[in-house]
Structure formats: C-alpha cells, structure tokens
Amino acid sequence: AKWPYTRVWIPDPDEVWRSAEIIKDYKEGDKSLQLKLEDETLYEYPIDLQGNELPFLRNPDILVGQNDLTALSYLHEPAVLHNLKVRFLESNHIYTYCGIVLVAINPYEQLPIYEQDVIYAYSGQNMGDMDPHIFAVAEEAYKQMARDEKNQSIIVSGESGAGKTVSAKYAMRFFATVGGSASETNIEAKVLASSPIMEAIGNAKTTRNDNSSRFGKYIQIGFDKRYHIIGANMRTYLLEKSRVVFQAEDERNYHIFYQLCASSSLPEFKDLGLTCAEDFFYTSQGGDTSIDGVDDADDFEKTRHAFTLLGVKESHQMTIFRIIAAILHLGNLEIQGERDGEACSVSSEDEHLSNFCSLLGVEHSQMQHWLCHRKLVTTAETYVKSMSLHQVVNARNALAKHIYAQLFNWIVQHINKALHTTVKQHSFIGVLDIYGFETFEVNSFEQFCINYANEKLQQQFNSHVFKLEQEEYMKEGIPWTLIDFYDNQPCIDLIEAKLGILDLLDEECKVPKGTDQNWAQKLYDRHATSQHFQKPRMSNTSFIILHFADKVEYQSEGFLEKNRDTVYEEQINILKASKYQMVADLFQEEKEAVPATAVRKGTPRISVRSARPAFKAANKEHRKTVGHQVM
C-alpha cells in the first residue's frame, strides 16, 4: 500500500490557513519544503532557518469533527479552526468542547435547541455523555455545587458580537428551570426579568453587534440547602458613559432612549416633551436611529413589564422615564457663544431648558446660570467665572453622563432589592458576562478599558486551562510535555505596572496644564522598547498596543478628560435640591457601582469638581480615576 504523504497547514492571506501535502522528504538544513496544494499546484514553502519554524501538521481525517478539541492529535490554531469549521458547516454544530471550556460559534440566527425539553434532557446528565451545549456546562456547575458543596462560576468571554449575553441568559434560564423554587415567590421569573431591563439601559447598537453590552455584569444566583433558587445579586462594571453623549457613525445610544421616543405618543408620556429620536442630538449622531428587525415600542412594553414584575412602583417608573427624557432635552440646549467664545449663555426661553428643569423638578434660573458659569474659591475670596463655549459643552455632556450613570446604579440597586432574600443562602453559582474585546476605525479610552479588562480575563482563562491543568498532571506524576502557552502578563504590566500606561495617565491628569499629546509623548519616551507597545509612523498622538487578540491603535485625544470624569459641584447641588424625592436622592451620596474586575480594593468615585481650594479637600477620600476603576 502507498503511504499518504504528510499533510500540513500553511498561512494564506485570503483563507488564513491552507492545507498542503509534503511531496519530498524534509532533511534538516533544507531551505524550503516541496508542497502540493489541494488544487494540485506545486508550491515551494520557504523555511526560516533561524527560527527553524516548520509548518503545522494536519490531523488525520478520522479525528476531524471531534466534539472535544483535546481529542485531536495536534492542537494548534489551524487544527482548532478547521475542526470548528467542519462541525459548523457540515454538521450544524455551534458548540464544541475544549476540555472544561465550551467553544461557541455565533450562528446569528435563532436555533431550536434551547426549549424547555432540551433543558430537561441535559438535567442530571454527565458533561461527556451529551452533545456539547451551554446547558451541559450549566448542569455541570449545578451538579458540582450540589455534589462538592462548592460555589461555582461560569465565565463567558469572547470578542464583541460573539454571543456572550445570549449565552449568559441561557445559562440563567437553565438554573431558573432546574432550580425552580418550591414556594410561590416567583423568584425565577424575577431573575430572568432582570435581563430585558439591563439590556434596555446597558446595551446599544455598535458596528459589530446590534445588541452590544456596554457594561460588564456578574450575577450570583443563590440556592438553599435543597438547591432551589432563593434569590440573586448583580454587580455591574464600568458602564460606557460616553455613549450617552456621543455615538460613532452607524451606532446608537442605549436602547431605552429609542424605546421611550418610539412610545412618546402614549397619553402618559405627553408631558415628557419628546418626539422621534431623529430630533435629539444625543440619539441621532450615528445616523439611522432604527435597527433592522427591532421594534423599539414593542421592546419598551417588555421593559415596562419587567420593571413591574420586579416590583418597581409605577411612580418610580415614571420618574425613570422623566430622567431619560430630561437627558435628551439637555443635549438639545442651544448654547450661544459670546466674547469670541470665552463666555456663553442659554436663553431663558429655550424650550429644552424648560423641559429639562420641569422634568427634574429643579430651579430654572439657577440651572440656566450654572450651566455657563462656575464658582472659584481662593483663600481670600469667592468669585464666579464665565466658562468658554468648549468648557460649557464639556460640562453639559459630563452632567448628562453623570445623571445617566446615577440612574443606572439606582436601577441596579432596585433590581438587587427585588432579588434579595432573607432566607439563608447555602451556595451560589456566578455568571460573568463582560464586554468583549473590540477594535474599531477609531479606538478611544472606552476601547482601551474594555480591552484591558479582556486582557485580564484572558489571563484567568490561560491560568485555568493551561497552568492549573499542567500542575495537576505533574502532581499526579503523569508523563507530560509542558505546553508553551501565550502568557500575556507583559501586556498587562505595560498597562497597569508602576509607570505603566494608566499610571502615566493619572500623573498627566494631575498636571495643571496636562494634555493628551504630552501624555502620548511620555508613553513614547517610556515604552518605546516594550514588546507590546508601538508608536505609529504617521502620528504623534496615537499609540499601538499588541493585545492577545489583536493589534489595536488608540487615539489619545480625550483620554485625560474621560479619565478625570469631572462634573461641577454647583450643577449637582441644583439637582440635590430637586422637588422630586427620587431625583434628589440620586445625587445625595455618590453611589457608584463596584470597580470593574475588582483587583484593586476600594470603591471608585466620580470626580465632582469642587470650587474649594485643593488643600482643604486633601483629607477627603482619594477619588479614583476611571482607569483605576478597571484595575
């Protein structure tokens, strides 16, 4: 019998990897390999003699299509991709295991594999006995919690648009079904009802994904001694506030704004002064305000129903919608520049200012004045200073972002109150759904924070899949060749170590005349030799980071402003004096969500810029910049 030639994978600019056969034996020192491609053409593959890098070997056909990647003889990038492609295209399987990890491919359509009977089919089964599925992973977590009496966590990671939020929802639905409570508290329905609310206030259309989560969330589902659900608790991480005031082309603000505009003709909303989303600056910067296949008015019904199910009173719901509408009016204020833009004013006749003040129950003339002025206090005197057009627009946007963030946190607290239980929790399963790695045409501070959080998550993944597994083998004395896996610690150090990117950013924020450009220059000076940092040839304000997932170029413009996250105290004081209790309460004490991927302890605070001199404020708790909230 004629033995088949060895088959290999070679890089290809179009197909990423191509298969080829070696047609002549390779001898050490050869400068090239003689190959035959699948279309029968011959190809001479050059070999880098320094690195001695030979092409990857291809698995025998009998192994291809395995439902667990660890069963492959060769486990490397082309082998993994080919196996996933064969399963997806030839067998319609979107799920494949890699040991304890479930790899999911987003089919971008609804599949009939999540019904109640499928949940019951996976309940009580062993992970290896059934086809790979999110329910199998959820069942494994549920079983191990019960059997080993140990709390469990499911981490859902992947790039933007990979299907993380949907996967997290299916895991929660599984627990709500198999852990159905014995009592009639309806707690499972409440746990599931938190999803449409969080998606309305925390998800938006991006160019990568029509329903992209713009915040991270960790949900802990609590169980009693008999492993029935008794309650849940949600922690949120680093909401992308800049989206409230700015959207890139083809993107939208948070869904809730469009849902409310689409329902503005309902009689209960006639006092909100809303029209269609195209009429408001904060909802129309991305262009098209609709999403194909999405009915915003219909989704708003679901959002309201979920609020009701979670026990949010009708009066509180109306206040939430009033605040959302007020933010839209704030974005439409007409700010007139005076004295060559060095001073500004807002007309007392401005209908959007009137709507903003009446919706929030605040003093009209005060708001009109303090939108355009700020108070400065020196040791000798206090004086009021006009703000430039640029400063007023920045301060107005900062106020809009702050109002939205405080409302977001209030809603999260109320969801948690509704899901809280007085019954003693015996154990829990956590589900982490964090924003995915992303890279756009223009990448700013938001992408930097998101990608840094993903870099940390990837490190967790590496340490679980590789480090811990290998330590287990060594402990048990199993013969094993150590796999040299990619450790991204150097990239994390570049960002978070002493004099790293975040440290230098905070330093520049403290400098009275600090600028984005000066900060970028300090990055070039300090990190030019780092293997994960590059300066683009054509720019003096951008920088490139070589992340685990991709090379990303970040524009430094706006980093300092977004990192400081400053709102003016005078404007906040007006909101604190609102005649509506709920509005006033939002601003009494700065309550922020817990820090993202809380590696550093301590609760972050929004920087509220006070008029008082710095030395008086020195004994206040150290306020954290946004960048350090991610750490």
N, C-alpha and C positions, 0 to 999 in steps of 0.2 A: 504494500500500500504506500501511496505517496503521502509523505507528511506535509500538512499545510505549513506555509511559511508563517513566521511570527508576524502578528498584526500590531500596529502601533497607532497612536494619535499624534497628529502634528498640528501646530497652531495655524489658523486660517483667518485672514482679515474679514471675510464675509460670514463664514459659518462658525467662527470661533475655534472649533476643532474639526479636523477631517481624519477619516480613517485611511490607513495605507498598509501595504504588505512589504516586509523586508525581503528583497529577492536575491540578495547576496550576503553571505555571512559577514558579520562585522568583526574586525580584528582591532585590538587596542592600538591606538595611534592613527587609525583611519581618519581622514579629514571630512569624510562625508559618508552618508548611508544611501544605498541604492534602493529606492522605493517604487512601488507601483500603486497608484491611486485607484479608487473604486471604479473610475471611468476608464481604467486600463492604461492611462497615460503614465509614462515613467517620470520619476522625479528624483533629483539628487538633493538630499537633505544635508545642509552643512552642519558640522558639529563644532561647537565651541570647545577647543581643546583645553583652554584654561579651566573653564568650569566643568569640563567633561560631562556636559548635560546631554544625555540621550533622550529620545522621545519617550512618552509614557506608553507602557504596554497596554494592549486592549484585552479585556476579559473574554474568555470563550463564550460563544453564543448561548450555551446551555445555562449560563449564570445570569444572562441579561433578562431584566424584567422581574428580578427578585423583589419581594416586598420589604426586605431589610437590607440596606446598603452594606451592612457589616458582613453579609454573606459573600460579597464579591471578593475575588482573589486579589484584585488591585483596587485600592480605594484612593483615587485622586480626582482632580476636578473633571477631566473629560469622562472618566468612568461614571462618576456621580451624575453628571448632566445627561449622559447618554441613557443611563438606566431610568432616570426620571422622565426623559422624553419618550422612551419606549412605553413605559407604563401609562403615561398621559395620552399619547396619540393612538396607541394600538389597543389599549385595554380600558381607556377612560378612567383610570385610577388617579385621583388627585392627591392621594395620601401614600407616603412611603415611610418606613421606619429607618432610623439610623441609630440602632441601639435603643436607648431610652428616649431618644428625640424623635418627634414626628415631623416630617418634612411635608409641607402642604403647598400645592400649586393653585393659585387663584384661577378658577375657570371663567370668572367674570360672567357667570350666569347662575341662576338658582338650580341646584340639583336636588332630586327627590331622595336624599339619603339622610335626612335629619328628622323624619317623622317620629312620633311617639313610639311606634312599634319597633323602630330601629334602636331607640334608647333602651327599650326592654330587652332587645336581642343582645345588646352589649353588656347589660347589667349582670354582674355575677360571673362574667367570663374572664378567662386569662388573656393577657395582652397578646400573646403569640398565637392564640387559637383562632382569632378572627382576622378579617382584612384590616389593615391599618385604618384608623379613624380617630377623629378628635374625641369621640365617645369612649374609645378604648383607653385613651390617655386619662380621661376624666374618671373612668371606672377604676383604673389602676391607682389613682390618687385617693379615691374614696375607699378602696379596699385596703390600701396600706395604712390610711388613717385609722380605720377600724381594727385591722389586724395588729399593727405595731404600736397603736396608741400614740402615733406621732403626727404632728401637724404637717400639712403638705402645701406645696406651692407649684403652680403652673406658670411658666414664663412664656409669654407669646412675643416673639421678636421677628423682625424682618423689615425690608425696606418699605417706604411709603407705597401704599396700594397693594401690598401683598395679601391682605385679607385678615389682619390681626384682630380688629374689633369684632368682626363676624365670628372668628374662631373663639374669642373670649365669650361672646354671647352664647354660642352653642355649648361651651363647657358649663356656663352658669345654668343653662336650660336643663342640662343633664342632671346637675346637682339638685335643682329645684324639683325635678321629676322623681329621682330615686330617693331623695332625702325628704320627700313630702312630709310636712308636719302632721302629727296625729290630730292636733287641735284645729279649730276653725279660724285661726288667726290670719289666714291668707298671706302668710309671710313670703311664700314662694312667689306669689303674684307681685308682691311689693318689690322683691329683689329684682324681678325681671322688668318691672315698671321703671326702674331707675335708668335703664338703657335709653329709651326714647328721649327722656329729659336731658341726660348728659350729652346725647348726640345733637339735640337741638341747640344747646348752649355752648358745646365744646367742639363741634365738628363743622367742617366747611369744605367747599369745593376748591381743590387745587388743580394744577395742570396734570398731576399724577393720579388723582383719585377724587371722585365726586363726593365722597363722604369721609374725608380725611380727619382723623382725631388730631386736634391741635393742642392736646394736653396729654399727660400721662396719668394712668389711674391704676390703683391697686385695690382690689376688692377682697375683703376677707369674709368668707361665708362661715358662720358659726353653727356648730352642731351640738346636740345634747348627748347624754350617755347612750341613747339608743340610735344615735347618728341620724336624727331628724333635724332639719334646718330650724334654727330658732331665731336667727337674725343675721345681719350683715353690717359691715362698716367699710366705707370707701375713703381712700386717701387720694388726693389729686396732686399732680406735679406740674409746675411751671406752664401755666396757660400762655399761649401765644397772644399776648395782649395787643401787639402792634396791628393785628388783623382787624381790630375794631375800627381803626382809623385809616388803614391802607390795605389795598388788595392789588396784587400784580395783575397783569393782563390775563384774561380768561379765568380769573379766580373770583371767589365770593367771600363775603364776610360770614359770620356764623349764621347757621340756618335759621335761628329764631327771629332774626331781623326780617328775613324774607317771608317767613311764616306769618308774622304779625302784619306786615304790609299787605300780604295776599288776603288777609281777613279783616282789613281796616274798614270795610263797608258794613260789617256787622254792627247792629244798633249799640251794643255795649261798648264799642270802641270809637264811637263818633267823636268823643272828647279828646282823643289822642292826637288829632290834627294830622293823621297820616294819609298818604296817597300811595301810589305804587313805588316800588323800590328804586326805579329809574330816577325818581325825583330827588333822591337823597344822596349827598356826596359820599357818605360812609358806606353806601351799599351799591354804588354804581361805578367805582373806579376800575373794576376788572372788565367792564363791557357788559356782555349778556348777563342779565340778572336771573335767568331761569336755568334749570338743569333738565336735560332730556329725561323723560320718564319719571320726573318727580313733580308731584302736585303739592305745592307748599301749603295751600289752605287745608288740604286733607291731612297733611302731616301735623299741622297746628292742632287739629282736632285730637290727634293721638297724643300730642304733648300735653294738652289741657286735661285729657282723660287720665294720663299718667300722674299729673300733679294731684288730681282729685283722689286717685287711688292711694296715693302716698299721704293723704290727709292734709295737703296744703289748702288752707281756707280760701274760699272764693275771693275774700277781700285782699288776702296776701297775693293771690294770683294776679288780681287787677293791678296791684302796686308793682309787681314784677313787670307787667306789660307797660305800665306807665313809665317805668325807669328805662326800659328798652326804647320806647318811643322818644323819651327825653334825650337820649344819647344821639338819636338820628337828627333831632332838631338842633342839638349843639353843633353837629357837623355842618349844618346849613347856615350858621350865623354869617352875616355879611360883615366882615371886619374891614373898616376903612382906614387906610394909612394916612398919617398926617406928618408934617415936618419931614418930608423925604423919607417916610417910613420909620422915623425914630420914635413916633408916638402913634397911637391908634385909638379908634373908638368904635362902639357898636351902637347903632341908632336905637333909641328907646322905643321906636315904632317897629323895630324888627319883629315880625310875627313869630319867627323861630325862637327868638329870645323869650318872648311872652309865653309861648307854648312850653319851653324848657322850664321856666320858673313856675308856671301854674301846675305842670305835671309833677314837679318835685316839691311843690309847696314851699318855695324859697323866695326871699325878698328881691324884687325885680331891680330896683335901682342899685342895690348893693352888688348884685351879680354883674350888672352892666358895668359898674365901676371896676370891680376887682378882676374882671376878665382882661382888662387892659392896663392895670397898674399893679405894682407890688410895694410892700412895705419894707423899708430898710431901717434897722435899728443899730445905731452905733452906741458907744458908751455915753456919749454926750447928748444925742438927740435921736428922735424918730422922724423919718421923712418918707413921703410917698413918691415913688418914681414911676414915670411912664415906661411902658415896655415897647420895644420895637415890634414891627409887624411880624418879623420872624419869631421873636420871643412869644408873642401873643398866640400865634398859630401853634407853636410847640406846646405852650401851656394849656391851650384849649384841648389839643389832642391828648396830652398827658392826663387831663381831667377826665376825658371820655373813657380812656383806658382804665383809669383808676375806679371810676364808677362801675364799669362792667366787671372788673376783677372782684370788687367787693360784693356785687350781686351774685356772681358765680360762686364765691365762697359761702354766701348766705344759703344759696340753693343746696350746695353740697352738705352743709351742716343740717339743713332740714331733711334732706334725704336720709342722712345718718340717724337723725332723731326718729324718723318713721321706721327705720330698720333696726333700731336699738331694742334690746330685750333685757328684761330684769332676770330672766332665767339664767342659771349658771351655765356658762359655756364650757363644754367638755373638751372640744377640739375645733380646729378650723382648717379650711382649705383656702389658700390665697390664689387669686388670678391677677397677674400683672400684664396690663395691655399698655404698652408705651409707644409713643410716636416713632415711626420708622425712619431709618437713615434716608436722607434726601439730598439731592443736588439739582439746582435749577439754573436758568440762564444767569440770574443774579442771586448770589448767596450772601446773606447778611447775618446779623447777630443771632436771629432765630434759628437758622440752619446750623450755625456753629454750636448752639446749646443742644439742639436735637441730636446732632451727630456725635457730640461729646458724650451725651447720655447713652447713645447706642454703642459707642466705643467701650464704655464701662460694662454695658450689658454683654457685649461680645466676650469681654474678659471673663465674666462669670460663666458664660457658656463654655469657653475654652477650658477653664479650670475644672468644670464638671465633667465634660465629655472626655477630655484627654488626661489632665493631671490626675484627677481622682481615680479614674479607671485604671490608669497605669500603676498608680500606687497600690491599688487593690491587687493587681497581678503580681507585683513584686513582693507584697506582703505574704501572698499565698505560695510564693516560690514557683510560679508558672513561668516557663521559659518564654521570653518576650523581647522582641527588638523594640526599643523605645522609638515612638513616632516623633519626628521633629516637627512639632506644630507651630503655627504662627503665633507668637506671643506679642500682644500689642501694648505691653507696658511702656516701651519707649515713646509711643504716640501719646499715651495718657500722661506720662511725665512731661512731655513737651507742653501740654495744655495746663496741667494742674500743679506741677512741682514749683519750688521756690524759684522766682524769676521766670516762670513759665508764662504762657500767653495770658492767662487770667490774672496772674499776679501783676504783670506789667500793665494790663488794662486797668486794674484797680488803682495802681500807682498814678497812672496818667489822669484818672478821674479825680484824684485829689489835687493835682496841679492846677492852680487858679486859671491859667490860660492853656490848659491841656487841649490838644486837638487829635482827631483821628489820624491825621497824617504823621504827627510826631510819634504817636504810638506805633504806627506801622514801621516807621524808621527804626524805633527801638527794637522791634521784632527782628528786622533785618540784621541789625548790629549784633543782637544777642544769639539768634538761632540760625544764622546763615549756614553753619556747619552741621546742623541736625539732619539726620537721615529722613525725617518725616516732614521737613519744612522746606519750602522753596519760595523764592521771590520771582514773580512773573517777569519776563523780559520787558514787556511793554508797559509796565505800571509801577508807580511809586506809592500806590495806596492799597494795592491788593496783596494778599499772601495766599500760598497754597499749602494745604495740609494733606499728607498722604495717609488717609484713614484706612482701616482694614477693608472697607467695602469699595472705596474709590478715591481718586484724587479730586479734591474739591478746592476751587478758588473762591476765596471770600473777599468781598469789598469792605474795606474798613469804615467807609462812610456810615455814620450813625451809630457805631459801636459804643462810643462814650455815652451818648445821650440815652441809649436804650439800657445800658448797664447801670447808669445812675438812677433812671426811672423816677425822676423828680416831679412831684406835684406841689403846688403852692398852698401854704397853710391858710391864707386868707380865703381862698376858694372853698377849702374843706370846711372851714368854720361856718360858712354860709349854709352848707349842706347839713352840718350838725344841728343847725337851728331850724331845720325843716319842720313845718307844722304837721307833717305825716310821720308818725312814730317810727314806722319801719324804715323810712328813708334816713331819719336822724340816727337810728340805731346802727345802720350800716357803717357810719363814719365815726361812731363814738370811740371805739378802741380799734386800732388797726389789727384786724384778724386776718392773717394770711394762711393759705394752705401750707402743709408741711413741705420742707425743702425737697426738691427733686432728687431722686436716687440718693436719699439722705445718707451720705457717707460722713459728711461733717455734721456735728450735732448743732442744735440751736435753731430757733425759729427765725426765718427771714422777715425783714420788714420792708415795706415800701419806704423810699426816702421821701419824707414830707419836708419840703424846704421851709424852714422857719425864718422869720425876719430877725430873730435874736442873734447876737454875735456868737461866733463859734466857741469861745472859751466858756460861755455859760452852758452850752449844750454838751460839754465834754463828759459830764457824768451820766448822760443818758446811755441807755444800752446801745452798744455798737450796731449801727444799721448795716445790714448786709446788702451788697450789690447783687444784681440779678445773677451775674456769672457765678458768684459764690453760693447761690441757692442750688445750683446744679451739682455742686461738689458734695 
